Amino acid sequence: MSNLVNQPELATSLDCPVVDGKRQVQHVTPHSAEVGGIPVNRALPRRQRRLIGAWCFLDHIGPADITAAEDELKVGPHPHIGLQTFTWMLEGEILHRDSLGTAQVIRPGQVNLMTAGRGISHTEESRSGEAPLHAAQLWIALPEADRATEPRFDHYPTLPRWQEEGTELTLLVGELAGHRAPTLTFSPLIALDLASPGGSLLRLPLREDFEYGLVALEGDLEIEGDTFATHELAYLGRGRDEVTLTLPAGGRVLLVGGEPLDEEILIWWNFVGHSKAEIIEAQCDWEAESPRFGSIPEFDGPRLTAPPLPWKA
């Protein structure tokens, strides 16, 4: 699917309107789906909003009870190009394997970052006996200049954490309040987890040149009098220097933002590209079992099959 074809104006505007002197916040309704047998709520991409900075995909996974074997997460080998996969773990554990030979378990409070670049394949499996499973998984579109970078995998077990106004903040990507995350990026980005054990009111500084979105992962979120339900995406746009958030007791929110990506990107299946030809070539290579995507012999199960291309090869 294209980010630019036949999309309403709302999906491409970076500036939320001002009504009666108050800048509005866009409500983006998630799409409920199932991935590898686990329920997910997809906040990006949606018809109302396709990108936030270079963030082009956002799944809120679970919470899901995986105590029964048939409920476990098991995603077979599948390819990626032109993006970074980003996993933020909240509960449970997931084993990541890839065609570089990586085998890495991700645990709560950690980030896994896989840079696909010119091509990589990977698998994901929940760990038996770990329940519930709760995570956020995102994609970051690589700028055109970096789309064919060498694939790599990075694991971040330690990230900047601090407290403000009863809120526990964890910086996953970027810089904020004198803190800097070690996470590899190819464009200006930020991701921040906010958890409030007892409920809190927090004024958060923003960069006016960034666009931002927030997803309530646990409990509802209130933004300057406007309430957003769990899973719902609140799009702030750009041009703000701060935002005031109200979190309930036990509330948790994920903020993502970045400098607008002023490039055309296409998303099809597990590929992010800058042209149809680029994506067609990648899918043909996957179907031909090209060495481009390697193999994962340690995984017990079949490779995923790509759906038919929406364009002529």
Beta strands, then each sheet from edge to edge (+ up, - down):
strand 1: 18-19
strand 2: 22-23
strand 3: 26-28
strand 4: 31-35
strand 5: 38-44
strand 6: 55-64
strand 7: 74-80
strand 8: 83-91
strand 9: 94-98
strand 10: 103-106
strand 11: 111-115
strand 12: 120-126
strand 13: 133-141
strand 14: 152-156
strand 15: 161-164
strand 16: 167-173
strand 17: 175-176
strand 18: 179-180
strand 19: 189-196
strand 20: 200-205
strand 21: 211-218
strand 22: 221-223
strand 23: 226-228
strand 24: 233-237
strand 25: 242-247
strand 26: 251-258
strand 27: 266-268
strand 28: 271-273
sheet 1: 1+ 2-
sheet 2: 3+ 24- 21+ 26- 19+ 16- 15+
sheet 3: 4+ 5- 6+ 13- 8+ 11- 14+
sheet 4: 7+ 12- 9+ 10-
sheet 5: 17+ 18-
sheet 6: 20+ 25- 22+ 23-
sheet 7: 27+ 28-
end
